C-alpha cells in the first residue's frame, strides 16, 4: 500500500463517515434539490441536445449559452449522466464529493502544516458543523458554486507544498486546481486568486513576490482563457447590486429564513473563532507567517462577506456566498491555533471534541429541516408542478422548435420548462449576467403581466413571437385577455402550489419571418416562407415571393456574432438591431432565402490560443523561476 494512504486511510474513512452520515439523504434523493437546481440543470438538458452550442435559443428570447457561466459543472453532469442515466443523482453526487474533498483538503493542509493528524482531523470535522452548508446545496441549489468548494483548500495545500518543497509537480497540481476552480465557478476562482496574492504578499511587498504572483496567477488564468477572456469581454451587459448581506449574529446561528435555513449561519465555529482570535493575540502568534496569512485572509473575506464592495457585487453574486469559503478559513485557523497550545492540550482537545459532537448534531437538524421543508421533497415543487402539467393532454407545448415562443412570467415555468423541454423558446428565467437587453426584457414582463393596456401587451407579444402564455390567477389585469377576442382561454390549470390560466394569442407572429416592411416601432404583414432550424447556431429561411422592401426578422436579442448571407448569391448581408433589441436582415433583389448563423470571432480564437500558450508555459515551467533568495 502507498505510504501516504497507509498513514491516512483511517482519517479519510472517519471524515467520509461523518460526511456521509450528515448528507446521505440528499445524496440518494434522486431529486433536483434546491430553488435554483432545475435552472442550473436545464443547461445540462441543453448540452445533451446541443453539446457545443454558442447560443441559447430557448431562454430569455435568445442569449449567449455558457459564455457568462463557468461551464465545467454543466459538462461534467452532462457527461456522467450519460453513464448513470440520472442527472439528479450525478449533480448531487458531484456536490457531495465537493464537500467531502473540501473536508479532505482541510485535513491534508493541516496535517502538512502541523504534523499532527488528530488536529488535522478535528479541523476537517469542524467544517462539517457549518450550518450554511445545506442551504447552498439543498435549499437553494447553487450547484456550480457548491461543486467548486473543494478547489479552495486544495489550492492552498498544493501552493504551500510548492512554496516549501520547490517541486514542479506541486506547482502543476496547484495550477490545475486553480484552473478547475475558475471553470467551475468564477467566485471560487476569484477567491483562490485573492488567497494566492495574500500568501506571497505576507512575506513582503517586493518585485520578487510580484513576479511570483504573476506566475502563480498568470498561468492558471491563461489555461482558462478559452472561457475566461470571452467572459470578461461579453459581460458588459452585466449588472451590479449590493446583494444579501448577513448580520453578524447570523454567523453564530441566530438565523433569518431566506428560502431555507442558515443562509449566513456558521454556528459553533464562529464561537471557536473568537476563542482562537484571543489566543492568537495573547500568545503573539502574528510572527507565524502562515497563521498571519490565514488571519489576513479571514479579514479580507469578512470584508467581502459583510458587503464591503457596497453595490458593486455582480448581479446574482450576493456577498453572503462568501460564507462557505470564509468558514473553510476559520476551520484552518482554528486548527493552527489549537496546535500552538502546548499546555493542557489533552483537556482542550477533549472539550473541543464535546463541542464538535454538539456542532455535528446541531447541523444534522438543520440539514434535515432544509431537506424536508425547503427542497424538492416537499409538495408543490416546480419539479412536480411541471411534471403534472406536461402530462396534461390540454397542454399544447412539446419539446420541439415551433417558430413561436411560450410566454412565461414565473420561475415555475421559466427554468423548469427549460429542463424538460430545452427546444421550447420562452421568455423568463433567472435574471443574471447571462441576459442581453435586460431593461427591455423587464419592461416586456411588466407590460404584459402588470399593465392594463392591451395594445402595449400586444406590441411585445408580436415582437417576441409569443403564441401561448400563462398568467397566474392573481395577476393584475388578467381580464384584459379574457375580454379580447384576439385571445383564447386554453384551460385553467390547478397543480399543487401554482394555479394559472393558459392563453393562446390567436394573431401570433413568428419568431423568424419575412415581412413586407419595417420601421422603428412596427413591422408589416407576414409573408409566406419556410423556416428550418436544426441547431441553435444556424437557421435558414426560404421564400418564393420577394419584394425590394421585404425584411427578414429574427426575433432573438441582437448580438454582434450573428452573421447572414443570401442563399442564392452567397453575398454577406448586414444584420441590424431593430425594434426592442432584436435582429433584422435586409436581403438583396431576387433573393429566395437567407442563411443566418452564429460565427465564432477573433476574440474566441485568440482566447483558445492563450489557453494553448498557458499549457505550453506550464509544461516548460521551471520551479527555479520562483527560487527563494
Secondary structure, 3 states (H helix, E strand, C coil): CCHHHHHHHHHHHHHHHHHHHHHHHHHCCCCCCCCCHHHHHHHHHHHHHCCCCCEECCCCCCEECCCCCCCHHHHHHHHHHHHHCCHHHHHHHHHHHHHHHHHHHHHHHHHHHHCCHHHHHHHHHHHCCCCCHHHHHHHCCCHHHHHCCHHHHHHHHHHHHHHHHCCHHHHHHHHHHHHHHHHHCHHHHHHHHHHHHHHHHCCCCCHHHHHHHHHHHHHHHHHCHHHHHHHHHHHHHCCEECCCCCCHHHHCCCCCCCCCCCCCCCCHHHHHHHHHHHHHHHCCHHHCHHHHHHHHHHHHHHHHHCCCCCCCEECCCCHHHHHHHHHHHHHHHHHHHHHHCCCCHHHHHHHHHHHHHHHHHHHHHHHHHHHHHCCCCCCCCHHHHHHHHHCCCCCCCCCCCCCCEEECCCHHHHCHHHHHCCCCCECCCCCCCCCCCHHHHHHHHHHHHHCCCHHHHHHHHHHCCEEEEEEECCCCCCHHHHCCCCEEEEEEEEECCEEEEEEEECCCCCCEEEECCECCCCECCEECCEEEEEECCEEEEECCCCCCCCEEEEEEECCCCEEEEECCCCCEECEEEECCCEEEECCCCCCCEEEEEECCCHHHHHHHHHHHHHHHHHHHCCHHHHCCC
